[in-house]
Every structure is written in structure tokens, then in C-alpha cells.
Amino acid sequence: MDLSAVQPRTVQTSLNKYNITIIENHGLNSRTGFWWLRFTFDHGLEKGIEVRLTNFKYSDRYDWTLEVIKCSYLGIESDKQMASFDMIDEFINVEELRQLTDSVGSTEKLHSYLELNFVPLVTKKIKYTKFIPQFRFFLSHESKDKPFMRTFVNGFKFLGYDTWLDEVNMPMGSNLQAALKASIDECDCLIAWLNDEYMQSDYCKA
């Protein structure tokens, strides 16, 4: 049988079901200075959705950003239109960055890590942007956990949701407990970061 005229094509398997392709990896495995990882993946009818992970916006080693820089579903065709999600919680980022850098040496491990941790963020944004979410989330927490809640704010904003966080939305000079109760009534859903300190806080219990 003469197979010379047969055109090869990519076979999609469970090991890389989104057809993830690494376009560029600059400095990620050096763990120092600025770095970025750029990759594409397929979703639905769209081929080559382009995403970049980078710490270029920050001087801090642990703050980094997910940037969607090309996606027709979202109307993004250039860097000027990109959608970004700033991940600024050090506790979470240190562990995520460790897993990401540990995966760089193996194409299979890196594809798996991106598929499990970052592709779902982008596909959820595509889904929620399509339906224009109307929910607003009230973020309840004890003061020391505010960095966690800032990451929640960035994540919900990336997906198209509105949030209420005291340091951003609390009216100046208002009665704290009255303002909290009124704001909770205006929101559709409450998310509480529960721990011992939260349960002992008079404001959180209120």
C-alpha cells in the first residue's frame, strides 16, 4: 500500500484533549526575575485560544497574572483587548508556582498541569461571558484573611461577576454593622472565609 500521499494530522488523546501547545517559555524554570509562559489550546469550535502566564506586571516574585490574549469567543484579537486575572495571594501563589516550575521539565506534566489549573479558568470565562452573569457576591471574612478575598475579587471579576468587599465598597463614615447588613441584602450570594477568628468576631457574627 502506498502511503506517500497520506497527510499526517494531529491525533487528540486523553493526555492532551485540549491540544495544548507551548509557544514560549521564558525564565519560568530559573525561578528568578521576570518570566512568562505562553500557550494555546482548543475549545469547542475555536482553535488556538492563546494564554500567557507572567509576573511581568509586578516586581514581587510571587504575584503573577493569567492573560487571555487571543480568543474569538471573547472578542479578543490583540494584547490591547486581553482579559487578565491578577493572582496576588502569596500563600496560594507560592504553591502554584512551585507546581508550575516543577512541571516545566516534562511536556506531559506541563500539559496536565495547565489542563487542570488554567484551561478551566478560561473556559469558564467563555461560558459565563456568554450568559452575562448578574450575580453579586458578598465576601465575608476576618481582617487577617483579606489577602485571600482580594484574590477572590480578581477571580470573580475575570469571570464577569460583581463583588462586595469592605475595603472597596464600604461607604465612608457609615455605621459598620448597619452598612454590612444593608450590603448583604443587596447581594445575591454570601461567601464566608470560615476559621476560629471569624467565628469569634462580633462583626462577622453580626
N, C-alpha and C positions, 0 to 999 in steps of 0.2 A: 504494500500500500504506500502510495506517495503522499507524504505529509508536508511537503515543502510549501504548499500553498495555504496551509492552515495558519490562521492568525492567532497568536497567543493572546490570552486575556486574563485579567486578574480573577482569581477564584476567591470568593468571600467565604471564610470559615468562622467557626465559633471563637477562634483565637483572635480574630480581628474583624468582628462583624460590622464595625463602622468604617472599615477600610482606612484606619488611621495611618497617616503618613507624616513622618517627622521632616519638616522642611529645613529647620535651622536650630542648632543648639549652641549657644554662645555662653561659655563660662559657667554653666549650671553645675558641672561636677568639680569646679575648682573651689566652690564654697566661699569665695571672696569677691568683693567688688560687685559691679553690675552684671546681671545675667538675663538671658531670655531664652525661652523655648517656643518655637513656632511650629504648629502642626495643622493638618487639615483632616476632616472626617466627612463621611457621607451620612445624610439623614433624610429618610423619605425619598422624595424625587430630586433633592438637591445634592450635587456632588461638590466636594471641595470647600465645605464651610471652613473658614480659616480662623484660628485662635492663637493668641500669644499669651504666654505666662511670663511675667517680668517683674523685677524690682526697680525698674528704671525711674519710676516716679518718685522714689524715696531714697534717702541716704541711709536709712536704717536697714540693717541687714535682713530683718525678719518681716518687713512689710512688703507685700507684693500684690500684683494685680492680674486678674484674668481679663483679657481684652478680646472681644469678638470683632475682627477687623474685616471679615467678608462673609456675608450671609444674605442671600436674596430674600429668604423668608422674613428677615427683619429689616429689609430695605437698606442694608449696609454694603456699600460697594467700595469704600475707601477708608483710610485711617480717620479722616475728619468726621465720619459718621459712626465711628465704632461705639459699641456699648461696653462698659467696663464695670468690674466688680472689685473694689479695693478690699483686700483681706488684711486687716490691720490689728488682729489679735495675736499677740506674741505667743501665748500658750499654745494655741492651735497651729499657728504658722510654723513654729519650730519643728513640731512633729510631722506636719505635712511636707515641709521642705526636706526633712531627713528622708522620708519615704520616697520623695521625688528624686532626690540625688542618688539614693541607693538603687533606683530603678534604671538609671541612665546607662549603666554598663550592659544591659540586656534589652534588646529590641522588644522581645516578648513581654518582659516585665514592665517596660515603659508603656507599651500599648495597653496592657492590662490596667495599669495604674490610671492612665488618662481616661480609659473607658469607664472605670468605676467611679472616678472622683470629679472629672471635669466635663466630659461629654454630657452627663445628665444635667448639669447646671445650664448648659447652652440649650439643650433640647427642651428643658422645662421653660426657659425664657421664650423659646419659639412658641410653645404651646400656650403659655399664659398671655403673651403679647397678642396672639391671635384672638383670644376671647376677651381682651381688655379687662383685667381684674378690677373689681370695685371694692374689695375688702380692705379695711384698715385695721392694723394690728396695734394694740396697746401693749407695750413692753414693760413688764413689771419686774423689778429687781432690787437688790440691796446695793448700796452705793459702791462697794468694792468690786461688784461684778459689772460695772458699767462698760469696761472694755469688751466683754462678751456681747453686750447688747448693741454696741456700735457695729460689730460685725454682722449681727442680725439685721440692723438697719440697712447696711450696704447690700446684703444679700437680697432682702425684700425689694429694695429699690431696683436692683439689677433685674429682678423678675417682674417689675412693674407694679408692685404693691406700695401702698402708703403705710406709714408707721407713726406712732406717737411715742416719743422719748422725752423724758422730763427736761434734759439739758438743752433740747432743741425747741420743744413745743410748749413748755410751761409758760403761761403769761406772767410777765414781770409784775411783782408786787401783789400777786394773788394769794388768797388763803390756800395753803398747800393741800390740806385734806379735801376741801371743797372742790378745788381745781382738779384733783386726781379723780374724784368720783364723777364729776361732770365729763371729764375726758374719757373715762371708761365707758360711760353711757353713749358717747358719740362714736366709739369704735365698734367694730363687728366681732372682734375676737381678742382675747387676752392671752398673752404668753408670759408665764412667770418662770424666772430662774430660781428654782427652789433649793434651799440649803438651810442649815441651822440658823444662820444670821438672818435670813429672810423671815423665817417663822417667828423670830424674836423681835422683829422690827414693828413698832407701832404703826408706822406709815404703811408698811406692806400689808399688815393685818387689816388696816382700815379699808 
